[in-house]
């Protein structure tokens, strides 16, 4: 007979609301597999389907971890700020952001921490990317509640020094650009914005040639607002981020920005 631990039984109970004995029977029948055990309980009519999985997770933390020329970021959500400030939860966020650097297909198992903390906890997103030997990775965490974890996490790959990179990462945290440049913007998003602006311009009742000029002007404004290179630098609004990079003979290769709940 397969050995089922009390921790596994408690995890299943927290996730389904089923009685402890039924949870143990389900795990035995499922040979220890949690998902199969949940299905077993549902078929028996004993489980409140994904009891905690249906509860809102509007709080959480972002973890950022740098290892040599690689960086991992993970957003883990929970139900309350109380749990987000719990050291066990913070350690879990750190562990996931570290793990994703080595395993890009990693999917965190949250069953144990759900049982430990008693809240719905989910891995919302995780990313990892690499720099080459001539590039630098700089990071910034806004609203930090502990080492490597906070409400907004940013990682930037660039060719300048780390001081420059941290300033740019802080700018990204504050200004939330969609891409480094227009060329890197998602083409579907660009087309959607253009369609919206065109519809708005047509509703103005202006002649077609005026509508075209209105769309071009408004679209250029939108593109400037959402691309890193064109945004006014938050620490010196008289220059753009592109100006700052040019002054330092540097460029931004890529960046990732994660914000809890965004």
C-alpha positions as CSV (number, residue, x, y, z in Angstrom):
1,X,0.0,0.0,0.0
2,X,1.3,3.4,-0.9
3,X,2.4,5.6,2.0
4,X,0.3,8.8,2.2
5,X,1.6,11.5,4.5
6,X,-0.5,13.7,6.8
7,X,0.8,16.8,4.8
8,X,-0.6,15.4,1.6
9,X,-3.9,14.7,3.2
10,X,-4.1,18.2,4.6
11,X,-3.2,19.7,1.3
12,X,-6.1,17.9,-0.4
13,X,-8.4,18.9,2.4
14,X,-7.5,22.6,2.1
15,X,-7.9,22.5,-1.7
16,X,-11.3,20.6,-1.8
17,X,-13.0,21.0,1.6
18,X,-13.5,17.2,1.8
19,X,-13.3,15.3,5.1
20,X,-9.8,14.1,6.2
21,X,-10.7,10.4,5.9
22,X,-12.1,10.8,2.5
23,X,-9.0,12.8,1.4
24,X,-6.8,9.9,2.6
25,X,-8.9,7.3,0.7
26,X,-8.8,9.5,-2.4
27,X,-5.0,9.7,-2.2
28,X,-4.7,6.0,-1.7
29,X,-6.9,5.3,-4.7
30,X,-4.9,7.8,-6.8
31,X,-1.6,6.4,-5.7
32,X,-0.6,9.7,-4.2
33,X,-1.4,11.8,-7.3
34,X,-3.1,15.0,-6.1
35,X,-5.0,15.9,-9.3
36,X,-6.3,12.3,-9.6
37,X,-7.3,12.4,-6.0
38,X,-9.3,15.6,-6.6
39,X,-11.1,14.0,-9.5
40,X,-11.9,10.9,-7.3
41,X,-13.5,13.2,-4.7
42,X,-15.5,15.0,-7.3
43,X,-16.9,11.8,-8.7
44,X,-17.9,10.8,-5.2
45,X,-19.6,14.1,-4.7
46,X,-17.3,14.9,-1.7
47,X,-15.3,17.8,-3.0
48,X,-16.1,21.4,-3.3
49,X,-14.5,21.7,-6.7
50,X,-11.3,23.5,-6.3
51,X,-12.6,25.2,-3.2
52,X,-9.7,27.6,-2.8
53,X,-8.8,27.7,-6.4
54,X,-12.0,29.8,-7.0
55,X,-11.1,32.4,-4.4
56,X,-9.6,35.7,-5.6
57,X,-5.9,36.2,-5.5
58,X,-5.4,39.9,-5.7
59,X,-2.3,40.1,-3.5
60,X,1.2,38.5,-3.9
61,X,4.8,39.2,-4.7
62,X,7.2,39.3,-7.6
63,X,10.6,37.6,-7.2
64,X,13.8,38.5,-9.1
65,X,16.9,36.4,-9.2
66,X,20.1,37.0,-11.1
67,X,22.7,34.2,-11.7
68,X,25.8,35.2,-13.7
69,X,24.3,36.1,-17.2
70,X,20.8,34.8,-16.5
71,X,17.8,36.3,-14.7
72,X,14.5,34.7,-13.5
73,X,11.3,36.5,-12.5
74,X,8.2,35.0,-11.0
75,X,4.8,36.5,-9.9
76,X,3.1,34.4,-7.2
77,X,-0.4,35.5,-6.2
78,X,-2.2,35.0,-2.9
79,X,-5.4,36.2,-1.2
80,X,-4.1,38.6,1.4
81,X,-1.3,41.0,2.1
82,X,-0.9,39.2,5.4
83,X,0.3,36.1,3.6
84,X,2.4,38.1,1.1
85,X,4.4,39.4,4.1
86,X,4.8,35.9,5.5
87,X,8.4,34.7,5.4
88,X,7.4,31.2,4.2
89,X,5.5,32.7,1.2
90,X,8.5,35.0,0.5
91,X,10.9,32.1,0.5
92,X,8.6,30.3,-1.9
93,X,8.6,33.2,-4.3
94,X,12.4,33.4,-4.1
95,X,12.7,29.7,-4.8
96,X,10.5,29.8,-7.9
97,X,12.4,32.8,-9.3
98,X,15.7,30.9,-8.8
99,X,14.3,27.6,-10.2
100,X,13.0,29.2,-13.5
101,X,16.6,30.2,-14.4
102,X,17.6,26.5,-14.6
103,X,14.3,25.1,-15.8
104,X,12.5,27.3,-18.3
105,X,9.5,25.0,-18.5
106,X,9.1,24.9,-14.7
107,X,5.6,24.8,-13.2
108,X,5.5,25.3,-9.5
109,X,3.6,22.8,-7.3
110,X,1.7,25.0,-4.8
111,X,-0.2,22.3,-3.0
112,X,2.1,22.2,0.0
113,X,2.3,25.9,0.5
114,X,-1.5,26.1,0.1
115,X,-1.9,23.6,2.9
116,X,0.7,25.4,5.1
117,X,-0.7,29.0,4.7
118,X,-4.3,28.1,4.1
119,X,-4.8,30.4,1.1
120,X,-5.3,30.1,-2.6
121,X,-1.7,30.6,-4.0
122,X,-0.9,30.5,-7.7
123,X,2.1,30.9,-10.0
124,X,0.7,33.6,-12.3
125,X,3.7,34.1,-14.5
126,X,7.4,33.4,-14.7
127,X,10.1,34.3,-17.2
128,X,13.8,33.9,-17.7
129,X,16.3,35.4,-20.2
130,X,20.0,35.5,-20.8
131,X,22.6,38.1,-21.5
132,X,25.8,37.4,-23.4
133,X,29.3,38.2,-22.1
134,X,29.3,41.8,-23.4
135,X,25.9,42.6,-21.8
136,X,24.9,43.5,-18.3
137,X,21.8,42.5,-16.3
138,X,20.4,45.1,-13.9
139,X,17.4,44.7,-11.7
140,X,15.1,46.8,-9.6
141,X,12.3,45.9,-7.1
142,X,9.7,48.4,-6.2
143,X,7.8,48.0,-2.9
144,X,10.3,45.5,-1.6
145,X,9.2,43.5,1.5
146,X,12.3,41.3,1.6
147,X,15.4,40.4,-0.3
148,X,14.6,39.9,-4.0
149,X,10.8,40.2,-3.6
150,X,8.4,43.1,-3.9
151,X,5.3,44.4,-5.7
152,X,7.1,45.3,-9.0
153,X,10.1,43.5,-10.4
154,X,12.2,44.7,-13.4
155,X,15.2,43.1,-15.1
156,X,17.0,44.9,-17.9
157,X,19.7,43.6,-20.3
158,X,21.8,46.4,-21.6
159,X,25.4,47.3,-22.6
160,X,26.1,50.1,-20.1
161,X,27.3,49.9,-16.5
162,X,25.1,48.7,-13.6
163,X,24.4,52.2,-12.3
164,X,22.9,53.2,-15.6
165,X,21.0,49.9,-15.8
166,X,19.4,50.4,-12.4
167,X,18.3,53.9,-13.3
168,X,16.6,52.5,-16.4
169,X,15.1,49.7,-14.4
170,X,13.6,52.2,-12.0
171,X,12.2,54.2,-15.0
172,X,10.6,51.0,-16.4
173,X,9.0,50.3,-13.0
174,X,7.5,53.8,-12.9
175,X,6.6,54.3,-16.6
176,X,5.7,50.7,-17.7
177,X,6.7,50.8,-21.3
178,X,5.5,48.0,-23.6
179,X,8.7,47.5,-25.6
180,X,12.2,48.9,-26.1
181,X,11.3,50.4,-29.5
182,X,8.4,50.6,-32.0
183,X,9.9,47.7,-33.9
184,X,9.6,45.4,-30.8
185,X,5.9,46.2,-30.2
186,X,3.4,43.4,-30.7
187,X,2.0,44.0,-34.2
188,X,-1.5,42.9,-33.2
189,X,-1.6,45.5,-30.5
190,X,-0.4,48.2,-32.9
191,X,-3.1,47.3,-35.4
192,X,-5.8,47.3,-32.7
193,X,-4.7,50.8,-31.5
194,X,-4.7,52.0,-35.1
195,X,-8.2,50.7,-35.7
196,X,-9.5,52.3,-32.5
197,X,-7.9,55.7,-33.4
198,X,-9.3,55.5,-36.9
199,X,-12.8,54.8,-35.7
200,X,-12.6,57.8,-33.3
201,X,-11.3,60.1,-36.1
202,X,-14.1,59.0,-38.5
203,X,-16.7,59.8,-35.8
204,X,-15.4,63.4,-35.8
205,X,-17.0,63.9,-39.2
206,X,-13.8,65.3,-40.7
207,X,-12.9,64.8,-44.4
208,X,-11.0,61.6,-45.2
209,X,-7.6,63.3,-45.8
210,X,-7.9,65.0,-42.4
211,X,-8.9,61.8,-40.7
212,X,-5.7,60.1,-42.1
213,X,-3.5,62.9,-40.7
214,X,-5.3,62.7,-37.3
215,X,-4.7,59.0,-37.1
216,X,-1.0,59.4,-38.0
217,X,-0.5,62.1,-35.4
218,X,-2.4,60.3,-32.6
219,X,-0.7,57.0,-33.4
220,X,2.8,58.5,-33.2
221,X,1.9,60.0,-29.8
222,X,0.7,56.6,-28.6
223,X,3.9,54.9,-29.8
224,X,6.1,57.5,-28.1
225,X,4.2,56.9,-24.8
226,X,4.6,53.2,-24.8
227,X,8.1,52.6,-26.1
228,X,11.1,52.9,-23.7
229,X,13.4,54.8,-26.0
230,X,10.9,57.6,-26.6
231,X,9.6,58.0,-23.0
232,X,10.8,61.1,-21.0
233,X,13.3,59.8,-18.5
234,X,11.7,59.9,-15.0
235,X,14.8,61.3,-13.3
236,X,15.3,64.1,-15.9
237,X,12.1,64.8,-17.9
238,X,14.1,67.1,-20.3
239,X,15.5,64.1,-22.0
240,X,14.3,60.7,-23.2
241,X,15.6,57.3,-22.3
242,X,17.0,57.2,-25.8
243,X,18.9,60.4,-25.1
244,X,20.3,59.0,-21.9
245,X,21.5,55.8,-23.6
246,X,23.1,57.8,-26.4
247,X,25.0,60.0,-23.8
248,X,26.4,56.8,-22.2
249,X,27.1,55.0,-25.5
250,X,24.8,52.2,-24.4
251,X,21.7,50.4,-25.6
252,X,18.9,48.3,-24.0
253,X,18.6,44.8,-25.5
254,X,15.5,43.7,-23.7
255,X,13.6,44.0,-20.4
256,X,10.9,42.3,-18.3
257,X,8.6,44.1,-15.9
258,X,6.2,42.1,-13.7
259,X,3.7,43.8,-11.4
260,X,1.5,42.0,-8.9
261,X,-2.1,41.8,-10.3
262,X,-1.3,43.7,-13.5
